[in-house]
């Protein structure tokens, strides 16, 4: 399946492209901004993710003969072809020449700040809207959820293992990548490990224990099969008895020269059971053996369990992470900021709304970010980089960086571990400090007022 395809879109994008072409607007240029209006989970900001993959998508997009043949089969209400042969021929010969500036993955994005700025031929900008939102919205949401969960774990390792509950295999793959960016230490998703280099983690399921006549036999057989990777799931039957049996097998494993890595709790009162399990392990001489916990965890339950004095060392989080269970969509949008006819000048464009939050900013938007000596964000200014050549203040640095020029990647992609490190530091700074000053450059506000006045007249 070729996932990099211009058909990864909504039909109305193609309808508009056809209408632009029929109205002679194929040589108009435009600038669009991808941003969100309200931070998810009741938080104040997001961790950006997915922008790098969005750039890779833009660099390789084209209409194949098979895709154009499919578009030729689409019909309108009267049964006539929806798209003419001439328009499809235009798409076939179209030279993709988009530019894109992005917030590097792992950066903090506040509401209404562009995470991506896309510019180029109007038709091309329009055709990629849906795919860009799909790529950036979901990963940004999951990276943010992961950061919140890791923050609740307060330094304990968090392993993501939600593939079986994810929204399709592609959603599971993207979630594993984004969760790692957000601070998770590993994933159960082997394909994500192979594709992205994320550490893979895993033990065994209840079915392993149930396949044997006794729990002890199951534990011993697993320890013999995986002596350097033995973490025993102890709650198939009676959890406390399971811990005792696991401890006995753990001692056998240690005497054979292999470490007994840990036990996993997957049900019940995790705080109370972990305290009891820790006591059993310690009394057996297995003070170094870790306790892993799972069972529909999220930041709220982890924080509560820790407050109860739990003795849990590692947290396994699946469903509520990879589905962003309490808010399963970011709600990011993609709005036009300016348009230019051939030979003309740029005209600022903005969306109006009775809801103030839905009113967009015009222009070619950029974010100037100021940090204190420790690296924490102190001030962001939204400005028009066509009107202001450099950042509005000498201590501020432009945040969006050019990643695609004329359809070609112009920025070396960041290594995933570098992105993860950036994300963890940024999220830590954000939690320790108050929300920074978020300003709008006066020229952007003035342009917005002019457009308001023009529309009113």
N, C-alpha and C positions, 0 to 999 in steps of 0.2 A: 504493500500500500504506500503510495507516494503522498506523504503528509504535507510536503511543501507544494501546495497547489493553490492557484487563485480561486478554485471552487470552494475552498474553505472560507465561505462567505455567506451572507444572506442574499436572497434573490434581489432585494431592493437595491443593493449596491450595483448589481449589473443593470438593473432597470435604469438607475440614474446615469450610469456610464453611457448607456445607449442614448438616453435623452440629451446628455451633454454633447455627445457626438453629433446627434441630429440637429442640435442648435448651434453647431459650429464652435463649441467651447473646448475642443480637444487640445488647443494650444494655450488655454488659460493655465496659470500656475496658482497654487494655493499653499497655505500652511495650516496644518492641523495640530492640535495638542491633545495628548492622552493624559487624563488626570482623574482623580476621584473627588467627590464632594464632601464625604463624611467618613471619618475613620471608623473602621469596624471594631466590634467587641467593646464599644464604649470607650475606646482608647483615644489618644490624641494624634497618632501618626501611624504610618505603615513602614515596613521594610520593603524596599523595592526588590523585585525578582522577576525574571522572565524577559527583561529588556534585551539581554544578550541573544537569547534564542529568537526574539522578534527581529533583530537585525539580521541574523542568519537566514530567517525566512525571507526577508525583503531582498537579500542578495541573490537568491536562487529562484525567485518566482518567475514563471512564464506560463503561457497557455500551450498545452500540448495538443497535437491533432486529435487525440482521443477526447480530451476535455471539450474542445471546440465542437466535435461531432455530437457530444451530448447536448451542448447548448443549442445546437441546431434542431434538436428534437422538441424543445420547449415550445408550447403554444399558448396563445392568449385565450380569452373567453370565447372568441369566435372560431377557434380552431386553427387560426392562421399562425404562422411562425412568430414567436415572440421577438426574435432577433434576426435581422436581415443578414444575408450572405456578406454584404459589403461591411457591415459592422463586425461580423466575426472575422473577416479578413483583416480588418483594422487591428483587432485584438491579437491576431496571429503574428502580425508584423511589428507590433508595438515594442519599442525599445524602452525597457524599464530604466528609469533614471532618477529614482527617488533619493533624497538626502534624509538622514535621520540623526538627531542628537538625542542622547539618552542620559538619564541618571544612571550611573554605574550601579550594578546590582549590589545590594547590601547597604545602600544609602537610605537615609530617612527621608520620606516624602510626607509633607503636610497637605491637608485638603487644598484643592485648587492649584497646586503646583504641578507643572507639566512633568510627568515621568518620561514622556517621549515627545519630541517635536518632529513632525514629518512634513517635508516640503517637496514640491516638484509638480509635475503635470496634474491638474485637477482630477482627471479620470483615475489616474494611478493612486493618488492619495485616497480617493473614495473607495476604490476596490479593495484596499488592504485593511479598512477599518475593523471589520469583524474579526479577522484573524489576529490582529494586534491586540485587540481587547481580550480575546480568548487566551492568548499567550501570557499577557501581563497581569490581567485581573486575578486569575486563579493563583498563579505562583506568588504574587505579592500578598494575597490573602493568606496562603498557607505559610509562607515565611514569617508573616506577622504572628499568626497563631502559634507557630513553633517557638518564636522568641518569647511569647507570653508564657508558654508551658515551661520552657527552660528557665525562665526567670523564677517561676514558682518552685521549680526543683532546687533552686539556690545552690547551683554548682554540682549537684548529682548528675551523672550521665543520664541522658534521655535517648532511648532508641525508638525510632519510628517503625511500626510494623502494620501499617494499615492497608496494604495492597489488596487483601481479600475483601475489604469493605469500600474500596475506592470507587469512584465514578468511572468505571471502564479502565482498561489497561493503560491508556494514554494518560488519564487522570491520575492513576496510581504512580506512573513514572514521573510525571511533573511534580506530584506531591512529595515524592521521595527527595527529589532534587531541591525543592523549595524548603522542605523541612530541615535538610542539612544546612542550607544557607542560614536558616533561622536559628541554628544552634544545636540541633540534634547531633548526637555523636555517631550514629550509624543507622542502618536500615535493614530490615529483613528482606528487602526487594533485591534479589540477586541480579536482575537485569539492570537496575539502577546502579548497582555496584560495578557491573561490567561497563556500562555506558559512561558513567560519570566519575568512577573511581571512589565512590562512597564506601566506607567500611561496612561490611555485611556482618550481621549478628543473627544468632538463632540457636535454639535448643531443640526440644521435641514437643510433641502434642500429647493430649490425653489418650489418643488412639494407640500410641506406643505402649503406654502402661496397660491399657485394656487388652492388648494383644498377648499378654503373658498371664500365666496362672496366678502369679502373685506380684505385688508391687515391688517387693525386694528383688525378684528375678528380673523384672523390667529394668530397675535401676542398675543392677549389676551388669546386665547385658549391654546397656547403653554406655556405661562407664568403660567397659572392655572395648566397645566399638569406637568410642570417641574419647579416649583417655586425656587428650589435651584440650577438650572442649566440653567438659562435663558440667552442665547446669541442669539440675533435675527438677521437673515440674511435680510439685508435691500435693496438689489438691484434687487428684482424681477421685479419691475416696474420702478418707478422714485426713484433714490437713496436718494436724499435730502428729498423728501417727506417721504420716508421710514424711514429715521433717525428721523424725527419729530414724526411720528406715534410710532416708537419704544420708543422714549423718553417719550411720554405720557403714554404708557403701563408700562414703567420702573418706573414712579412715582407711578402708581397704585400698582405695585409689592412691591415697597419700603414701601408704607403706610400699606401694609398687613404684614410687618415684614420680607420680604425676599429681599436679595440684587439683584439688576439688574446688572448682571455680565458684559454684553457687547453687542456690535453689531459687525456684520461681513460685510466687504466690499469685493466683489468678482468680480468686474469689473470696468472699467473706469479708470480715472486718480486717482490712489490711493492716491497720495500725496495731491492733491487739495481736493478730497472728504474727506479725513481724517481730514484735517484742518477745513473744513466746519462742519463736523460731531462733532469734538471736541468742536467747538464754540456752536453748538446747545445743546449738552449734558451739557456743563458747565453752559449755561444760564438757563437750566432747573433745575439746582441743582444736576446734576449727574456727578460731577467732578471725582468721583472714578470709574465710569463705563469705562471699557476698550474698545479699538477699535482693532479688529482682522482683518487682511487682508490676502487675498489669490488671486489667479489668475495667474497661470503659473510662479511662482516666482522662483528665484535662487539667488546666491550670487551677480550676476551683477545687477539685477533689484532691489534687496533689498538695495544695496549700493547707487544706483542712486536715489531711492525714498527717502531714508533718507537724502541724500544731498539736496533734494528739500524741506526739512523742514517738512516732514510728521509727523503726530501725531499718529502713529501706535504703539500699545503696544505689540502685539503678531503677529507672522507671521505663516501662514499655508502654508506649502510647500509640493507638491505632485509629479507630473509627473517628473519634472526636477531633483528631488532628487533621487527617487527610480529607475529611469532608467539611472542615471548619463548622462543626456540628451546630453551634449556636448562632452562626451567621454565615450561611453557605455561599454568599456572593459578595464581592467587593462593591459592585455598582460603579465601576469606572466608566468614563465616557470619553468620546473622541469628537472634539468640536473644532470647527473652522475658526481660525484667527485672522486670516487675511486672504485676499485674492487679487490677482493681477491679470489683466487682459494683455495680449501681445502688444508690445510697444507702449503700454500704459504704465501707471505707477501703482504701487501697492495700496489697496483699500482695506482698512481694518474692518473686521466682521465680528459680530458677537451675537450670542443667543439671548433673547429677551424671555422673561418669564414672570408670572405673577408671584412665583416662589423665588425669593431673593437668592436662595442657595443655588438655583438653576441658571442664574445669569452668568455668562462666561466673560472672559477678558479678551479684548482684541489685540492683534499685533503678532510679532514674532517673539514669543515669550521665553525668558531665561530666568533662572533663579540664582541670585548672588548669596552665598553662604558665608557667614562669619563665625569663627570658632574661638574659644578661649585657649590659653596656652596648654590646657589639659586635653583639648580636642573636642570639648562639648560645644554644641551649637548654641550660639547666643543671639543671632539675628539672621533672618532670611529676608531678602527683598526681591519681589517679583518685578521684572522690568522688561522693556522691549529692546532686544539686542540690535534691531535695525535703527533705533533712535539713540541708544546709548552704546557707544563703542565698547567701553569697558564696564566693569562692575561699578555700581553707583558709589561705592565706598572703597578706598584703597585696601582696607583690611578684609574685604570680601572677595571670594573667588567664585567664578561662574561654575555652576553645578552640572548643567547639561554639557556633555562632551560629544563632539562629532564622532559618529561611529560608522556612518554610511555616506558616501559621496558619489553621486551619479550612478547609483545602483551597486557600487563596489564597497566592500568592507575596508575601512581606512583606519580602524583602531584594533590593535591586537586584543583578542578576548582575554579577560582576566581568568586566571586559574580558579577553580571552584573553591579551593581551600583559602585563597586570598579573599574571595568574595565573602566566605563564611566568617573569616576573621574580622573583616570590615563590619559585617552585620552585627556580630556579637559586641564589638566595641561601641558601635553607634547606639545599639539598644541599651547598653549599660549606661552610657552617657545620658541618654534620654530619660531613663528611670531615676537617675540621681539629681537631675536638674528640673527646674520649672520649665514650662513651655516657652521656647525662645520668642523674641519679638518677631512677628510676622508682618512685614510691611509691603506696601505696593508703591512703586515709583510714581511720583506725581504725573509724569507724562503718560503713563498707562491709564491712570484715573481720568486725566484730561481727555484722552482719546475716547474712553468709554462715555464720558459726558457728551462729547461732540456727536457720537453716534446716537445716543439717546435723544439729543435735541433734533437731529436730522430726521429720525423716525417719527418723532412727535409732530413734526411739521408736515 
